[in-house]
Amino acid sequence: MTEEREVLGWDAFGVAGRELAEQVAASGFVPDVVMAIARGGLFIAGTLGYDLDVKNLHVVNVEFYTGVDERLDMPVMLPPVPAAVDLAGARVLIADDVADTGETLKLVRDFCRDHVAEARIAVVYEKPRSIVKCDYVWRTTDKWITFPWSALPPVARRE
């Protein structure tokens, strides 16, 4: 029996990014920085950066998922960690592909809280079980999501 999945194609991703940007703009929030949670958040962060005319993009690398519904006990921020001085007083839009458990978003949001004027979160998908309720969400699902950037296996595998 095959597990039912939410499948997002590139065209639908384009719609998702635009609609998320429209939500942010309509709310009146004007970010100074878009912070991508790598790797999945890189795609939506770039889209939001263009759609919201924000050129200042930062990346935070967080390791949590190791496979389909397999994860570490806790998410871990990997170096290089963004410099707090670069974020001081900024309005930050944290961008990720999915709020699944919400643990990764909580880690990044809590890091930002100590350094920025305001932080809000935008995700393509939010799952009902997420411990973080995001400010901007394109769709809600409880299914495993196949994103267009991870639908195919890697061309080369790292050991």
C-alpha positions as CSV (number, residue, x, y, z in Angstrom):
1,M,0.0,0.0,0.0
2,T,1.4,3.4,-1.0
3,E,1.3,6.2,1.5
4,E,-0.8,9.1,0.2
5,R,1.3,12.2,-0.5
6,E,0.9,15.9,-1.3
7,V,2.8,16.5,-4.5
8,L,3.9,20.0,-5.4
9,G,5.0,20.7,-8.9
10,W,7.1,23.7,-10.1
11,D,4.1,25.5,-11.6
12,A,2.1,25.2,-8.3
13,F,5.2,26.3,-6.4
14,G,5.3,29.5,-8.5
15,V,1.7,30.2,-7.5
16,A,2.4,29.4,-3.8
17,G,5.4,31.8,-3.7
18,R,3.4,34.6,-5.3
19,E,0.4,34.1,-3.0
20,L,2.6,34.0,0.1
21,A,4.2,37.2,-0.9
22,E,0.7,38.8,-1.4
23,Q,-0.2,37.6,2.2
24,V,2.9,39.3,3.6
25,A,2.3,42.5,1.6
26,A,-1.3,42.6,2.6
27,S,-0.4,42.3,6.3
28,G,1.7,45.4,6.2
29,F,4.8,43.6,7.3
30,V,7.9,45.0,5.4
31,P,10.8,42.7,6.0
32,D,14.4,44.0,5.9
33,V,15.7,40.5,5.6
34,V,14.4,37.2,4.3
35,M,16.1,34.3,6.2
36,A,16.0,31.0,4.4
37,I,16.2,27.7,6.3
38,A,18.4,25.5,4.1
39,R,17.8,23.5,2.2
40,G,14.1,23.4,1.5
41,G,13.6,27.0,2.5
42,L,16.1,28.3,-0.1
43,F,13.5,28.1,-2.9
44,I,10.7,30.0,-1.2
45,A,13.1,32.5,0.3
46,G,14.4,33.4,-3.1
47,T,10.9,33.7,-4.5
48,L,9.8,35.9,-1.6
49,G,12.9,38.0,-1.9
50,Y,12.0,38.8,-5.5
51,D,8.3,39.2,-5.0
52,L,8.7,41.5,-1.9
53,D,11.7,43.4,-3.4
54,V,14.0,42.3,-0.6
55,K,17.6,41.9,-1.7
56,N,19.0,41.1,1.8
57,L,18.7,37.3,2.1
58,H,20.4,35.3,4.8
59,V,20.7,31.5,5.1
60,V,20.7,29.4,8.2
61,N,21.5,25.7,7.9
62,V,19.6,23.4,10.1
63,E,19.9,19.7,10.2
64,F,16.8,17.8,11.4
65,Y,15.4,15.4,8.8
66,T,17.5,12.4,7.8
67,G,14.9,10.7,5.6
68,V,11.2,10.4,5.0
69,D,9.7,11.0,8.4
70,E,13.1,10.2,10.0
71,R,14.7,12.9,12.1
72,L,17.3,13.7,14.7
73,D,16.1,14.1,18.3
74,M,16.5,17.8,18.1
75,P,17.3,20.2,15.2
76,V,20.9,21.5,15.1
77,M,22.0,24.8,13.6
78,L,25.1,24.2,11.4
79,P,27.9,26.7,10.9
80,P,28.1,29.3,9.7
81,V,25.4,30.8,12.0
82,P,24.2,34.2,10.9
83,A,26.0,37.0,12.7
84,A,23.7,38.6,15.2
85,V,25.2,42.1,14.5
86,D,23.9,41.8,10.9
87,L,20.4,41.2,12.1
88,A,20.3,43.8,14.9
89,G,17.1,45.8,14.7
90,A,15.9,44.1,11.5
91,R,12.5,42.9,10.5
92,V,13.1,39.3,9.5
93,L,10.9,37.1,7.4
94,I,11.9,33.4,8.1
95,A,11.1,31.2,5.1
96,D,10.9,27.5,4.9
97,D,9.2,24.9,2.8
98,V,7.2,23.2,5.6
99,A,6.3,23.5,9.2
100,D,6.1,19.8,10.0
101,T,6.9,19.3,13.7
102,G,7.8,23.0,14.0
103,E,11.0,22.3,15.9
104,T,13.3,23.7,13.2
105,L,11.2,26.9,12.9
106,K,11.1,27.2,16.7
107,L,15.0,27.0,16.8
108,V,15.4,29.7,14.2
109,R,12.6,31.9,15.5
110,D,14.1,31.7,19.0
111,F,17.5,32.6,17.7
112,C,16.1,35.6,15.9
113,R,14.0,36.8,18.8
114,D,17.2,37.6,20.7
115,H,18.6,39.8,17.9
116,V,15.9,41.3,15.7
117,A,13.2,43.9,15.9
118,E,10.5,41.5,14.7
119,A,10.5,38.0,13.1
120,R,7.6,36.4,11.2
121,I,7.4,33.1,9.5
122,A,6.3,32.1,6.0
123,V,6.0,28.5,4.8
124,V,4.6,26.8,1.8
125,Y,2.9,24.1,3.9
126,E,2.0,23.9,7.6
127,K,1.0,20.6,9.3
128,P,-1.6,20.6,12.0
129,R,0.9,19.1,14.5
130,S,3.4,21.9,14.2
131,I,4.3,23.5,17.5
132,V,4.9,26.8,15.7
133,K,1.9,28.5,14.1
134,C,3.2,30.4,11.1
135,D,2.2,33.9,10.2
136,Y,1.9,33.2,6.5
137,V,0.9,29.8,5.1
138,W,0.0,28.7,1.5
139,R,-1.6,25.3,2.3
140,T,-2.2,23.1,5.3
141,T,-1.8,19.3,5.0
142,D,-1.1,16.3,7.2
143,K,0.5,14.3,4.4
144,W,4.1,13.8,3.5
145,I,5.0,16.4,0.8
146,T,7.0,15.7,-2.3
147,F,8.6,19.0,-3.4
148,P,9.8,19.5,-6.9
149,W,13.4,20.1,-5.8
150,S,13.5,16.7,-4.0
151,A,11.2,14.6,-6.1
152,L,14.1,12.8,-7.9
153,P,17.0,11.1,-6.2
154,P,20.4,12.9,-6.2
155,V,22.5,12.6,-9.2
156,A,25.5,11.9,-7.0
157,R,25.4,10.7,-3.4
158,R,27.8,11.9,-0.6
159,E,29.1,9.4,1.9
